[in-house]
Amino acid sequence: MTLPYENATSGRRAVEDIRRTLQAFGCSKFAPMEDFDKGLVMIQFEWRGRMVQVEASGAGYAQAWLKAHPFNSRRKGSRHDYESKALEKGAIAVWSILRDWVKGQITAVETGILSFEAAFLGQILLPSGETVMQRIETQGMLPTPEGGE
């Protein structure tokens, strides 16, 4: 099975594409960041005074890739090497995923499908430094999905 974005090759180009897209949309600030310990990538940007922070997990993508392509004895190298390869794929793939997601959200705003707030509500930063979604989660404002956590 092929996992979407598993053949992505350039995280740096995707970051530059995100920057250009946001700048063309009128954003006044943009910053990419990586948390190597947690396996997270993050972008922050500002549009008309609204600060937005979007996070994605390269480690999460690596887990999905390992599930789609499990290690077995026919693989070259050790399990550790194979898992390191998965983390590298995840680090590249999440930038491409973010690029496409940001383009989709910005296009939805520009074409009137969504307001900016509707497109990025969960990622808007509050004065406390947490996102709207983080506040919703800590306050327990959403019911637990049926059959899930």
Secondary structure, DSSP 8 states (H G I E B T S, - for coil): ---TTTT---HHHHHHHHHHHHHHHT-SEEEEEEETTTTEEEEEEEETTEEEEEEEEHHHHHHHHHHHS---TTSSS-HHHHHHHHHHHHHHHHHHHHHHHHHHHHHHHHTTSS-HHHHHGGGBB-TTS-BHHHHHHHHT-S---TT--
